[in-house]
Amino acid sequence: MGESKVITATPEQVGIRDSSAHQLVVNAFAGTSKTTTCEMYASRRQNKRILYIVFNKANQIEAQARFPRHVKCATAHGLAYAKFGARYAHKLAGNLRATDVLAALNLGNNYVVAQGALNLLMKYMVSARDDIADVAADEEFSSTIAEVARDLWKKMKDVNDSSVPMLHDGYLKLFQLSRPLLPYDIILLDEAQDTNPVLSSIISMQPCDKVFVGDVHQQIYLFRGAANAMAMLAGERHVLTRSFRFGADIADVASRILHEKGEDGSIIGAGQDGAIDDIDLDRPFAHICRTNAGIFSESIDAVRAGRKIGFVGGFKSYRFNMILDAHNLKFGGAIKDPYIRSFGDFSKLETVAAETEDPELKMLSKVVTEYGEEIPALVEKVRSSEVDINQAKIIFMTAHKSKGLEFDQVRLANDFYAISKYHDGRKAAQSDSELANLDVEMNLLYVSATRARRILEPNDTIVESIINNGYVQKASHGI
């Protein structure tokens, strides 16, 4: 556990540290030391029982090493595991697929109903609602799908039914339904912009003081049911605008992306000098892509050029094995993944991808169609070229996996949503969810651009909409 320490605070941090508000909402732009600010706040309250809720296990381990002893650092799922998750240890799983639903509920080949029920159950588990029927009504699911989802949930909750595993969001939902009272005087919530309604509900039940810290423009987990809790909260509001990660040039690019979204504030680059420039190929750099398909394509180009490559999260986390299985489904060969094997032929996979709008299946369909019979050799070439990221010249990651990381040099791929399409997209959008998805696309670009400490090599959309319009100047050479 960490010991409290003396930290020189900025005026913005002083205002947060010394606040006596019952509910405090802090919007912290990228690199503005929000964790350090939370440390300051906690260190001033040594006589209080404080719970610091973080996004994932890695964040928890890091926070526990930094924070004073009187602060309990935990994930939301960690809070729920002792009371509910542990009883399902024998049937816990990371995910559930439509094929699992088909088998467990004897639905034959009705993929549409199976996927619909699965989608509804996923939405229910991250919602604040008590009943699946209420979520079905909110999201306009049919009564048939609602009934199948209810059956699925019943089997998942049954500790003796192994046909449907318990998901981590499932036991968190059970925790929320139990109306827990947490034994703390203050709750600090990190990454509040990506808090889903089920966690918001748990926190709102608590009578203690609360501090919500996050960046509204780093909301990127809408597909997991996240909602921008910060926008809906009442309370005393503060901002952190001084980024110690990068200097003025990178701050200007980040601010311009946010201005396109309608943000009035700007990021102050208080870090070391940097540049918007081509990266130095003789030094390691991060290559950030929007999609797994982009990772596949860019990594192939890198290994063809003889570069040492690494992957944040490792090679296996980028679905290369599924790409190989999808290739074998079309062209013949052994298929290891039972999900891919269940389709029988590639045309069925394409049909289900189109009918269900499943992003994973759509990615597989696109890559197999583009690279065809070359895929096995290409996958093996990428696999054999992987080295530890500490030895890699190029470190690949998706925008989602880049969050929380920083690098001296960052190159952005060209598979991000174009800034020029954003405003037209908002005008054409016909629902709040479409508008939210457009904002997420811009947020992913902002998150990725702000991973750079020294040099940011812009992609085509930043060049077109920011540099060519004179908002930021691109350097003629590296610094």
VOKOLBA-413467 format. One record per residue (C-alpha): z, x negated, y. Coordinates in nm, 3 decimals, always signed. Each point is the difference from the previous one (the first is absolute). Example, Ala and Ser with C-alpha at 12.3 -4.5 7.8 and 13.67 -1.06 7.14 Angstrom:
2
       z       x       y
  +0.780  -1.230  -0.450
  -0.066  -0.137  +0.344
//
This chain:
479
       z       x       y
  +0.000  +0.000  +0.000
  -0.070  -0.112  +0.352
  +0.258  -0.085  +0.264
  -0.010  +0.141  +0.352
  -0.152  -0.243  +0.249
  -0.049  -0.036  +0.372
  -0.350  +0.100  +0.110
  -0.136  -0.013  +0.354
  -0.114  +0.352  +0.080
  -0.284  +0.114  +0.226
  +0.074  +0.278  +0.251
  -0.173  +0.248  -0.235
  +0.219  -0.112  -0.289
  +0.315  +0.018  +0.214
  -0.071  +0.365  +0.079
  -0.026  +0.080  -0.371
  +0.293  -0.218  -0.107
  +0.239  +0.155  +0.253
  -0.110  +0.363  -0.035
  +0.269  +0.253  -0.093
  -0.251  +0.277  -0.078
  +0.067  +0.217  -0.306
  -0.372  -0.022  -0.081
  -0.213  -0.293  +0.111
  -0.380  -0.027  -0.038
  -0.158  -0.344  +0.044
  -0.376  -0.054  +0.008
  -0.065  -0.367  -0.077
  -0.352  -0.140  +0.030
  -0.120  -0.260  -0.252
  +0.195  -0.325  -0.002
  +0.268  +0.116  +0.246
  +0.299  -0.098  -0.219
  +0.116  +0.345  -0.098
  +0.206  -0.134  -0.293
  +0.175  -0.248  +0.229
  +0.072  +0.284  +0.240
  +0.155  +0.202  -0.283
  +0.214  -0.304  -0.084
  +0.120  -0.012  +0.360
  +0.087  +0.369  -0.010
  +0.191  -0.035  -0.328
  +0.184  -0.316  +0.104
  +0.145  +0.183  +0.300
  +0.155  +0.261  -0.233
  +0.202  -0.203  -0.251
  +0.247  +0.285  -0.055
  -0.265  +0.249  -0.105
  -0.140  +0.072  -0.347
  -0.373  -0.047  +0.051
  -0.288  +0.083  -0.233
  -0.334  -0.172  +0.070
  -0.282  +0.177  -0.184
  -0.310  -0.215  -0.053
  -0.348  +0.065  -0.138
  -0.001  -0.196  -0.327
  +0.200  -0.231  -0.225
  -0.133  -0.318  +0.160
  +0.111  +0.124  +0.343
  +0.340  +0.084  -0.144
  +0.055  -0.349  -0.144
  -0.108  -0.162  +0.327
  +0.218  +0.232  +0.210
  +0.310  -0.045  -0.216
  -0.026  -0.376  +0.053
  -0.018  +0.046  +0.378
  +0.235  +0.283  +0.089
  +0.378  -0.015  +0.048
  +0.222  +0.080  -0.298
  +0.092  +0.347  +0.121
  -0.362  +0.116  -0.026
  -0.132  +0.146  -0.325
  -0.375  -0.062  -0.036
  -0.183  +0.235  -0.236
  -0.326  +0.176  -0.070
  -0.010  +0.380  -0.014
  -0.079  -0.017  -0.371
  +0.288  -0.244  -0.052
  +0.239  +0.256  +0.148
  -0.130  +0.265  -0.239
  -0.024  -0.212  -0.314
  +0.371  -0.022  -0.087
  +0.049  +0.376  +0.012
  -0.334  +0.121  -0.140
  -0.247  -0.275  -0.084
  +0.217  -0.176  -0.258
  +0.011  +0.304  -0.226
  -0.381  -0.020  -0.028
  -0.015  -0.377  -0.064
  -0.157  +0.064  -0.342
  -0.292  +0.198  +0.149
  -0.058  -0.151  +0.344
  -0.362  -0.075  +0.095
  -0.183  -0.133  +0.302
  -0.263  +0.271  +0.013
  -0.145  +0.308  -0.166
  -0.367  +0.084  -0.044
  -0.204  +0.312  -0.054
  -0.062  -0.098  -0.363
  +0.377  -0.011  -0.060
  +0.028  +0.352  +0.141
  -0.286  +0.124  -0.219
  +0.173  -0.130  -0.313
  +0.353  +0.108  +0.089
  -0.094  +0.357  +0.095
  -0.291  +0.056  -0.241
  -0.251  +0.066  +0.277
  -0.305  -0.114  -0.195
  -0.252  -0.161  +0.234
  +0.098  +0.190  +0.314
  +0.027  -0.307  +0.223
  -0.010  +0.204  +0.320
  +0.312  +0.201  -0.089
  +0.178  -0.308  -0.140
  -0.073  -0.208  +0.309
  +0.089  +0.291  +0.227
  +0.335  +0.051  -0.173
  +0.069  -0.372  +0.017
  -0.088  -0.011  +0.370
  +0.227  +0.297  +0.068
  +0.291  -0.152  -0.192
  -0.040  -0.328  +0.188
  +0.008  +0.187  +0.331
  +0.306  +0.196  -0.110
  +0.194  -0.311  -0.101
  -0.039  -0.159  +0.345
  +0.056  +0.327  +0.187
  +0.320  +0.148  +0.144
  -0.071  +0.331  -0.174
  +0.224  +0.131  -0.278
  -0.268  +0.188  -0.192
  -0.348  -0.100  -0.117
  -0.129  +0.345  +0.095
  +0.083  -0.068  +0.365
  -0.201  -0.324  -0.003
  -0.286  +0.178  -0.178
  -0.005  +0.261  +0.277
  +0.017  -0.267  +0.273
  -0.288  -0.196  -0.152
  -0.201  +0.304  -0.119
  +0.006  -0.080  -0.371
  -0.090  +0.283  -0.237
  +0.265  +0.188  -0.199
  -0.150  -0.144  -0.321
  +0.044  -0.358  +0.118
  +0.350  +0.082  +0.129
  +0.101  +0.132  -0.343
  -0.137  -0.308  -0.177
  +0.180  -0.226  +0.250
  +0.325  +0.187  -0.068
  -0.042  -0.056  -0.375
  -0.072  -0.366  +0.064
  +0.314  -0.039  +0.212
  +0.210  +0.173  -0.268
  -0.120  -0.246  -0.264
  +0.053  -0.295  +0.232
  +0.362  +0.104  +0.064
  +0.074  +0.044  -0.369
  +0.167  -0.322  -0.120
  -0.098  +0.085  -0.358
  -0.370  +0.068  +0.070
  -0.197  -0.323  -0.028
  -0.340  +0.164  +0.058
  +0.042  -0.025  +0.378
  +0.172  -0.310  +0.141
  +0.235  +0.010  +0.295
  -0.146  -0.154  +0.316
  +0.209  -0.185  +0.257
  -0.079  +0.266  +0.260
  +0.121  +0.256  -0.254
  +0.359  -0.124  -0.019
  +0.003  -0.048  +0.378
  -0.091  +0.369  +0.028
  +0.283  +0.091  -0.236
  +0.235  -0.204  +0.220
  -0.115  +0.193  +0.309
  +0.041  +0.335  -0.176
  +0.361  -0.094  -0.083
  +0.082  -0.006  +0.374
  +0.172  -0.343  -0.006
  +0.260  -0.104  +0.258
  -0.024  -0.375  +0.059
  +0.325  -0.189  +0.080
  -0.114  -0.177  +0.317
  +0.077  +0.013  +0.374
  -0.349  -0.115  +0.105
  -0.341  +0.010  -0.167
  -0.274  -0.240  +0.112
  -0.345  +0.101  -0.123
  -0.273  -0.264  +0.002
  -0.373  +0.083  -0.007
  +0.087  +0.348  +0.127
  -0.365  +0.073  +0.077
  -0.076  +0.012  -0.374
  +0.298  +0.210  -0.103
  -0.093  +0.291  -0.223
  +0.161  +0.343  +0.043
  +0.223  -0.035  -0.307
  +0.176  -0.305  +0.146
  +0.007  +0.156  +0.347
  +0.173  +0.299  -0.156
  +0.264  -0.220  -0.166
  +0.071  -0.182  +0.326
  +0.009  +0.318  +0.209
  +0.277  +0.136  -0.225
  +0.230  -0.285  +0.100
  +0.240  +0.060  +0.292
  +0.022  -0.369  +0.094
  -0.173  -0.191  +0.282
  -0.361  -0.096  -0.071
  -0.244  -0.263  +0.124
  -0.370  +0.041  -0.081
  -0.212  -0.313  +0.045
  -0.373  -0.034  -0.056
  -0.345  -0.016  +0.153
  -0.183  +0.331  +0.032
  -0.327  -0.192  -0.019
  +0.086  -0.161  -0.334
  +0.006  +0.329  -0.187
  -0.233  -0.078  -0.292
  +0.150  +0.180  -0.299
  -0.117  +0.353  +0.068
  -0.143  +0.012  -0.355
  +0.357  -0.036  -0.132
  +0.116  +0.303  +0.195
  +0.141  -0.194  +0.295
  +0.051  +0.185  +0.325
  +0.065  -0.155  +0.339
  +0.369  +0.083  +0.022
  +0.025  -0.182  +0.332
  -0.230  +0.245  +0.177
  +0.211  +0.295  -0.110
  +0.345  -0.139  +0.080
  +0.225  +0.078  +0.291
  +0.215  -0.281  +0.132
  +0.028  -0.286  +0.245
  -0.330  -0.189  +0.000
  -0.062  -0.373  +0.040
  -0.296  -0.236  -0.045
  -0.050  -0.361  -0.108
  -0.318  -0.138  +0.159
  +0.039  -0.382  -0.010
  -0.169  -0.140  -0.310
  +0.123  -0.344  -0.103
  -0.265  -0.029  -0.273
  -0.303  -0.069  +0.219
  -0.116  -0.076  +0.352
  -0.184  +0.195  +0.266
  -0.354  +0.006  -0.151
  +0.099  +0.155  -0.333
  +0.240  +0.232  +0.185
  -0.290  +0.117  +0.217
  -0.213  +0.087  -0.305
  +0.289  +0.190  -0.158
  +0.074  +0.185  +0.324
  -0.366  +0.094  +0.040
  -0.008  +0.153  -0.349
  +0.306  +0.204  +0.093
  -0.149  +0.104  +0.334
  -0.296  +0.144  -0.192
  +0.258  +0.224  -0.172
  +0.147  +0.108  +0.333
  +0.301  -0.233  +0.012
  +0.103  -0.071  +0.362
  +0.220  -0.300  -0.072
  -0.116  -0.354  -0.067
  +0.124  -0.284  -0.219
  +0.122  -0.311  +0.179
  -0.103  -0.315  -0.185
  +0.312  -0.217  +0.019
  -0.087  -0.227  -0.290
  -0.194  -0.327  -0.015
  -0.347  -0.019  +0.153
  -0.280  +0.125  -0.220
  -0.362  +0.104  +0.016
  -0.254  +0.257  -0.108
  -0.230  -0.240  -0.175
  -0.169  -0.101  -0.326
  +0.258  -0.128  -0.245
  +0.010  -0.369  -0.098
  -0.141  -0.006  -0.355
  +0.174  -0.329  -0.073
  +0.340  +0.167  +0.034
  +0.143  +0.291  -0.206
  -0.060  +0.347  +0.133
  +0.069  +0.362  -0.088
  -0.297  +0.226  -0.069
  +0.098  +0.364  +0.044
  -0.213  +0.285  -0.135
  +0.041  +0.373  +0.040
  -0.085  +0.084  -0.362
  +0.025  -0.138  -0.354
  -0.379  +0.017  -0.014
  -0.004  -0.227  +0.304
  +0.236  -0.243  -0.175
  -0.233  -0.007  -0.302
  -0.309  -0.070  +0.211
  +0.159  -0.258  +0.229
  +0.173  -0.187  -0.283
  -0.333  -0.028  -0.184
  -0.157  -0.158  +0.310
  +0.293  -0.243  +0.024
  -0.013  -0.122  -0.360
  -0.377  -0.037  +0.021
  +0.067  -0.235  +0.292
  +0.248  -0.196  -0.212
  +0.312  +0.097  +0.198
  +0.355  +0.002  -0.138
  +0.117  +0.359  +0.023
  +0.330  +0.183  -0.038
  +0.105  +0.364  +0.015
  +0.307  +0.151  +0.164
  +0.161  +0.185  -0.289
  -0.212  -0.190  -0.253
  -0.345  +0.049  -0.151
  +0.115  +0.285  -0.225
  +0.110  +0.220  +0.288
  -0.357  +0.048  +0.129
  -0.137  +0.212  -0.286
  -0.241  -0.265  -0.135
  +0.082  +0.100  -0.357
  -0.076  +0.362  +0.080
  -0.330  -0.108  +0.155
  -0.083  -0.181  -0.325
  +0.097  +0.307  -0.206
  -0.215  +0.223  +0.222
  -0.289  -0.241  -0.054
  +0.050  +0.021  -0.376
  +0.008  +0.378  +0.021
  -0.350  -0.010  +0.147
  -0.155  -0.292  -0.184
  +0.204  -0.019  -0.320
  +0.295  -0.212  -0.107
  +0.372  +0.020  -0.068
  +0.201  +0.217  +0.241
  +0.370  -0.089  +0.021
  +0.112  +0.260  +0.252
  +0.051  +0.338  -0.174
  -0.065  +0.181  +0.328
  -0.348  -0.150  +0.033
  -0.066  +0.045  -0.372
  +0.086  +0.370  +0.023
  -0.313  +0.075  +0.206
  -0.230  -0.075  -0.293
  -0.291  -0.107  +0.219
  -0.058  -0.128  +0.350
  -0.171  +0.315  +0.126
  +0.318  +0.194  -0.076
  +0.203  -0.249  +0.204
  -0.243  +0.043  +0.290
  +0.023  +0.378  -0.027
  +0.381  +0.002  -0.006
  +0.008  -0.246  +0.291
  -0.216  +0.235  +0.205
  +0.189  +0.316  -0.101
  +0.351  -0.133  +0.052
  -0.068  -0.242  +0.290
  +0.212  -0.253  -0.189
  -0.022  -0.326  +0.205
  +0.051  -0.227  -0.301
  -0.281  +0.165  -0.197
  -0.227  -0.002  +0.305
  +0.062  -0.374  +0.043
  -0.083  -0.063  -0.367
  -0.316  +0.206  +0.022
  -0.115  -0.187  +0.310
  +0.064  -0.350  -0.135
  -0.160  +0.062  -0.342
  -0.306  +0.153  +0.164
  -0.034  -0.293  +0.241
  +0.060  -0.295  -0.237
  -0.109  +0.147  -0.331
  -0.022  -0.229  -0.302
  +0.110  -0.308  +0.197
  +0.358  +0.127  +0.016
  +0.152  -0.170  -0.311
  -0.121  -0.343  +0.104
  +0.105  +0.057  +0.360
  +0.349  +0.121  -0.095
  +0.052  -0.302  -0.225
  -0.121  -0.234  +0.273
  +0.247  +0.148  +0.249
  +0.283  -0.004  -0.255
  -0.055  -0.366  -0.090
  -0.017  -0.098  +0.368
  +0.340  +0.146  +0.092
  +0.272  -0.247  +0.099
  +0.350  +0.054  +0.138
  -0.024  +0.129  +0.355
  +0.185  -0.312  +0.122
  -0.293  -0.211  -0.126
  -0.279  +0.241  +0.097
  -0.248  -0.064  +0.279
  -0.070  +0.373  +0.022
  +0.279  +0.254  -0.053
  -0.138  +0.346  -0.072
  +0.183  +0.326  +0.058
  -0.064  +0.360  +0.098
  +0.119  +0.131  +0.334
  +0.282  +0.184  -0.176
  +0.121  -0.314  -0.179
  -0.016  -0.202  +0.322
  +0.273  +0.204  +0.166
  +0.311  -0.205  +0.069
  -0.186  -0.332  -0.041
  -0.129  -0.250  +0.254
  -0.238  -0.297  -0.012
  -0.122  -0.271  +0.236
  -0.361  +0.109  -0.054
  -0.133  +0.346  -0.083
  -0.356  +0.115  -0.065
  -0.071  +0.374  -0.003
  -0.261  +0.141  -0.239
  -0.266  +0.251  +0.103
  +0.113  +0.290  -0.221
  +0.238  +0.143  +0.261
  -0.071  +0.327  +0.178
  -0.206  -0.058  +0.315
  +0.182  +0.040  +0.331
  -0.317  +0.151  +0.149
  +0.019  +0.289  -0.246
  +0.365  +0.083  +0.067
  -0.037  +0.229  +0.301
  -0.300  +0.186  -0.144
  +0.195  +0.038  -0.323
  +0.292  +0.157  +0.184
  -0.230  +0.244  +0.177
  -0.158  +0.105  -0.331
  +0.328  +0.023  -0.193
  +0.086  +0.349  -0.120
  +0.362  -0.048  -0.107
  +0.316  -0.189  +0.086
  -0.035  -0.198  -0.324
  -0.346  -0.122  +0.102
  +0.137  -0.109  +0.337
  +0.290  -0.177  -0.169
  -0.234  -0.182  -0.239
  -0.209  -0.125  +0.292
  +0.313  -0.136  +0.167
  +0.096  -0.177  -0.323
  -0.338  -0.176  -0.004
  +0.062  -0.134  +0.350
  +0.357  -0.091  -0.097
  -0.130  -0.206  -0.293
  -0.222  -0.197  +0.237
  +0.294  -0.056  +0.236
  +0.233  -0.106  -0.282
  -0.258  -0.244  -0.134
  -0.082  -0.153  +0.338
  +0.367  -0.057  +0.077
  +0.057  -0.212  -0.311
  -0.149  -0.298  +0.190
  +0.222  -0.259  +0.169
  -0.259  -0.245  +0.138
  -0.361  +0.100  -0.069
  -0.144  +0.344  -0.061
  -0.363  +0.009  -0.110
  -0.112  +0.350  +0.098
  -0.218  +0.224  -0.212
  -0.311  +0.176  +0.126
  +0.179  +0.308  +0.132
  +0.240  -0.206  +0.217
  -0.292  -0.205  +0.129
  -0.203  +0.311  +0.077
  +0.268  +0.215  +0.161
  +0.244  -0.249  +0.151
  -0.159  -0.340  +0.055
  -0.352  +0.113  +0.098
  +0.154  +0.250  +0.243
  +0.185  -0.280  +0.175
  +0.353  +0.107  -0.086
  +0.074  -0.332  -0.174
  -0.184  -0.331  +0.004
  -0.095  -0.177  -0.323
  +0.059  -0.374  +0.005
  -0.291  -0.238  -0.050
  +0.197  -0.225  -0.234
  +0.335  -0.016  -0.178
  +0.322  -0.103  +0.172
//
